[in-house]
């Protein structure tokens, strides 16, 4: 189990068979807060931020709120100087309620409403990212001041098709000719056009697509100079760095990934005799993904025809739909029996009315028993944030742990919560 613990947060350890995070046994947390429970490790989040800071000390760092929208996490990140990348009115309001000032916000969205544009203007956001030609006039009318224009470079990132965002035909951003037109009309409309934005995709394992994108943006900057007499002062490279979900599939480190991108920016802009831009980075998953562990309670253990033995837990696709959406892989440990030798291979299933509600295939475990706790690492991003109430299942609680202390940062939903919008 030694290598599997590397999938867990930085402070994770196995003591007396118990998985601990932040100095607390997961079984202790499950007893106090119930299951399913998502446990976030403060030290892992802070460590990731500081790795970005070390690699890119002059970059404007903003957290992709969609990875896990949470007030306490936003406040922790803000205390480390990290802003917020928001893409809806709700995410913007969450960031403001967390106490972030407008100059810490980058506002996205491929279909922004007039209300969202007005809210971005009212917050005096650092940047609003223009994503459509008609958005220029609407943003100016709403009172938006500083903008970036999102351009689609046609780079095919090596990731799941559903989370590629810079390929030709993407719903995000503008093709190069349209992006130039948006830049021209935005400047004519009196907007402060700071630069351009690009994001190639999510769960990237290395910097290859990013490096190709940097070269493309450098060439596009030359087009801007030649066609508009203007070059971007700011280049937002988005986010996208992945995390490790299973053994043997590790991404580049934050330092290597960011260092390669920054090195290519310096070289590409010097080569083209352009003034290097200020960079914006928008990490999400790589800040919080590995920090989160979900603890489930085992219920039915059932052998079926064909030799498969299912281990059913008290959650599933409602609290983590990534296996169903992206064929995402996960691993896990029995939280209180982590030092026992495996007895066989099991399939971890959820409790929902779908045959596809399977979280982990072929997981080596000691013989599971009802009441055991299963700890699934690397669930800090795009799990709770994409959760649903399918089958009228309340969403889990979340806690933030550090130095032997736990803080409730999301209370467990009740059935009354789930049903409160139902009108008899």
VENDA-V500728 format. One record per residue. N is the residue number from 1. RES is the residue in one small letter. SS is DSSP state (a for helix, b for strand, c for the rest). D_LAST is the distance of its C-alpha to the last C-alpha in Angstrom with 1 decimal. Layout:
# VENDA-V500728
n:res:ss:d_last
N:RES:SS:D_LAST
N:RES:SS:D_LAST
This chain:
# VENDA-V500728
n:res:ss:d_last
1:x:c:51.4
2:x:c:53.4
3:x:c:52.6
4:x:a:48.9
5:x:a:48.6
6:x:a:49.5
7:x:a:46.0
8:x:c:44.6
9:x:c:44.8
10:x:c:48.2
11:x:c:48.2
12:x:c:47.1
13:x:b:49.6
14:x:b:49.9
15:x:b:51.3
16:x:c:51.9
17:x:c:49.6
18:x:b:46.7
19:x:b:45.3
20:x:b:45.3
21:x:b:44.1
22:x:c:45.0
23:x:c:47.0
24:x:b:44.0
25:x:b:43.5
26:x:a:40.2
27:x:a:39.9
28:x:a:40.1
29:x:a:37.3
30:x:a:35.1
31:x:a:35.7
32:x:a:34.8
33:x:a:31.8
34:x:c:30.5
35:x:c:30.2
36:x:c:29.6
37:x:b:31.4
38:x:b:33.0
39:x:b:36.3
40:x:b:37.9
41:x:b:41.6
42:x:a:42.8
43:x:a:46.3
44:x:a:45.5
45:x:a:43.6
46:x:a:46.4
47:x:a:49.0
48:x:a:47.5
49:x:a:47.5
50:x:a:51.1
51:x:a:52.1
52:x:a:50.8
53:x:a:52.6
54:x:a:55.8
55:x:a:55.7
56:x:c:54.7
57:x:c:55.6
58:x:c:55.5
59:x:c:52.3
60:x:b:49.1
61:x:b:46.7
62:x:b:42.9
63:x:b:40.2
64:x:b:37.9
65:x:a:34.6
66:x:a:32.6
67:x:a:34.4
68:x:c:32.6
69:x:c:30.9
70:x:c:31.5
71:x:a:32.8
72:x:a:35.3
73:x:a:36.7
74:x:a:37.1
75:x:a:38.9
76:x:a:41.1
77:x:a:42.0
78:x:a:42.6
79:x:a:45.0
80:x:c:46.9
81:x:c:47.1
82:x:c:44.5
83:x:b:42.3
84:x:b:39.0
85:x:b:38.4
86:x:b:35.0
87:x:c:33.4
88:x:c:30.1
89:x:a:29.0
90:x:a:27.2
91:x:a:30.3
92:x:a:32.4
93:x:a:30.3
94:x:a:30.5
95:x:a:34.2
96:x:a:34.7
97:x:a:32.7
98:x:c:35.0
99:x:c:37.9
100:x:c:39.4
101:x:c:41.4
102:x:a:41.3
103:x:a:44.7
104:x:a:43.1
105:x:b:40.5
106:x:b:40.7
107:x:b:37.9
108:x:c:37.2
109:x:c:34.9
110:x:c:35.7
111:x:c:33.3
112:x:c:33.1
113:x:c:31.1
114:x:a:32.9
115:x:a:30.7
116:x:a:32.0
117:x:a:35.5
118:x:a:35.4
119:x:a:34.0
120:x:a:36.9
121:x:a:39.3
122:x:a:38.0
123:x:c:38.5
124:x:c:41.9
125:x:c:41.4
126:x:c:44.6
127:x:b:43.9
128:x:b:41.3
129:x:b:41.9
130:x:b:42.1
131:x:c:40.7
132:x:c:41.2
133:x:c:43.8
134:x:c:41.6
135:x:a:40.4
136:x:a:43.8
137:x:a:43.5
138:x:a:39.8
139:x:a:40.7
140:x:a:43.7
141:x:a:41.7
142:x:a:39.1
143:x:c:42.0
144:x:c:42.3
145:x:c:45.8
146:x:b:46.7
147:x:b:45.8
148:x:b:46.5
149:x:b:46.3
150:x:b:44.9
151:x:b:47.3
152:x:c:46.9
153:x:c:50.2
154:x:c:49.6
155:x:c:50.1
156:x:c:48.7
157:x:c:47.6
158:x:c:48.1
159:x:c:44.5
160:x:c:41.5
161:x:a:41.0
162:x:a:37.4
163:x:a:38.7
164:x:b:41.8
165:x:c:41.6
166:x:c:45.1
167:x:c:46.0
168:x:c:46.8
169:x:c:43.7
170:x:c:41.4
171:x:c:38.5
172:x:c:39.7
173:x:c:42.6
174:x:b:45.2
175:x:c:48.2
176:x:a:51.5
177:x:a:52.5
178:x:a:49.2
179:x:a:49.2
180:x:a:52.6
181:x:a:51.4
182:x:a:48.5
183:x:a:51.0
184:x:a:53.2
185:x:a:50.7
186:x:a:49.1
187:x:a:52.5
188:x:a:53.3
189:x:c:50.0
190:x:c:51.3
191:x:c:49.0
192:x:b:50.6
193:x:b:50.6
194:x:b:51.4
195:x:b:51.3
196:x:b:49.5
197:x:b:46.8
198:x:c:46.6
199:x:c:44.6
200:x:c:45.6
201:x:b:42.8
202:x:c:41.4
203:x:c:42.7
204:x:b:46.3
205:x:c:48.9
206:x:c:51.8
207:x:c:52.9
208:x:a:54.3
209:x:a:51.7
210:x:a:51.8
211:x:a:55.5
212:x:a:55.5
213:x:a:52.9
214:x:a:55.2
215:x:a:58.1
216:x:a:56.0
217:x:a:54.8
218:x:a:58.5
219:x:a:59.5
220:x:a:56.7
221:x:a:57.9
222:x:a:61.3
223:x:a:59.7
224:x:a:58.1
225:x:a:61.5
226:x:a:63.2
227:x:a:60.7
228:x:a:59.3
229:x:c:62.0
230:x:c:59.4
231:x:c:58.4
232:x:c:55.3
233:x:c:55.8
234:x:b:52.6
235:x:b:51.5
236:x:b:48.2
237:x:c:48.4
238:x:c:44.8
239:x:c:44.1
240:x:c:43.7
241:x:b:45.8
242:x:c:44.5
243:x:c:44.5
244:x:c:45.7
245:x:c:43.0
246:x:c:45.5
247:x:c:49.1
248:x:c:51.7
249:x:c:49.6
250:x:c:50.2
251:x:c:50.0
252:x:c:52.6
253:x:c:52.6
254:x:a:51.2
255:x:a:54.8
256:x:a:56.1
257:x:a:53.3
258:x:a:53.4
259:x:a:57.2
260:x:a:57.7
261:x:a:55.5
262:x:a:57.3
263:x:a:60.6
264:x:a:59.9
265:x:a:58.7
266:x:a:62.0
267:x:a:64.1
268:x:a:62.4
269:x:a:62.5
270:x:a:66.1
271:x:a:67.2
272:x:c:65.9
273:x:c:67.4
274:x:c:64.1
275:x:c:63.1
276:x:c:60.6
277:x:c:57.0
278:x:b:54.9
279:x:b:52.4
280:x:b:48.6
281:x:b:47.1
282:x:c:43.4
283:x:c:43.0
284:x:c:39.7
285:x:a:39.8
286:x:a:43.4
287:x:a:42.5
288:x:a:39.6
289:x:c:39.4
290:x:c:42.1
291:x:c:41.1
292:x:b:37.9
293:x:b:37.8
294:x:b:34.7
295:x:b:35.0
296:x:b:33.2
297:x:b:33.5
298:x:b:34.9
299:x:b:33.3
300:x:b:34.5
301:x:b:37.9
302:x:b:38.5
303:x:b:41.5
304:x:c:40.9
305:x:c:43.2
306:x:c:45.4
307:x:c:46.0
308:x:c:42.9
309:x:b:41.5
310:x:b:38.0
311:x:b:37.1
312:x:b:33.3
313:x:b:31.9
314:x:c:28.6
315:x:c:27.7
316:x:c:28.7
317:x:c:27.5
318:x:c:24.4
319:x:c:26.7
320:x:c:29.7
321:x:c:29.4
322:x:a:33.0
323:x:a:34.5
324:x:a:32.2
325:x:a:32.6
326:x:a:36.3
327:x:c:37.8
328:x:c:38.3
329:x:c:40.4
330:x:c:40.1
331:x:c:42.1
332:x:c:41.6
333:x:b:43.3
334:x:b:42.5
335:x:c:42.3
336:x:c:44.3
337:x:c:46.6
338:x:c:47.5
339:x:c:51.3
340:x:c:51.2
341:x:c:52.6
342:x:c:50.2
343:x:c:50.3
344:x:b:48.8
345:x:b:46.4
346:x:b:42.6
347:x:b:39.6
348:x:b:36.7
349:x:b:33.3
350:x:c:29.8
351:x:c:27.1
352:x:c:24.9
353:x:c:24.6
354:x:c:27.3
355:x:c:31.0
356:x:c:31.6
357:x:c:30.1
358:x:b:33.6
359:x:b:34.8
360:x:b:38.5
361:x:b:40.9
362:x:b:44.2
363:x:b:43.9
364:x:b:46.9
365:x:b:45.9
366:x:c:47.4
367:x:c:45.9
368:x:c:42.3
369:x:c:40.8
370:x:c:37.4
371:x:c:36.9
372:x:c:39.0
373:x:b:37.9
374:x:b:38.1
375:x:b:38.9
376:x:b:38.3
377:x:b:40.2
378:x:c:39.9
379:x:c:36.1
380:x:c:36.2
381:x:c:35.4
382:x:c:32.8
383:x:c:31.0
384:x:a:28.5
385:x:a:28.5
386:x:a:27.3
387:x:c:24.9
388:x:c:21.5
389:x:c:18.6
390:x:a:19.3
391:x:a:18.3
392:x:a:16.1
393:x:c:19.4
394:x:c:19.8
395:x:c:22.7
396:x:c:26.1
397:x:b:27.9
398:x:b:31.2
399:x:b:34.3
400:x:b:37.5
401:x:b:40.7
402:x:b:44.2
403:x:c:47.3
404:x:c:45.7
405:x:b:42.8
406:x:b:39.1
407:x:b:36.7
408:x:b:32.9
409:x:b:32.0
410:x:b:28.4
411:x:c:26.3
412:x:c:24.5
413:x:c:20.8
414:x:c:18.7
415:x:a:15.7
416:x:a:13.8
417:x:a:15.3
418:x:a:14.2
419:x:a:10.5
420:x:c:10.5
421:x:c:9.6
422:x:c:6.4
423:x:c:3.8
424:x:c:0.0
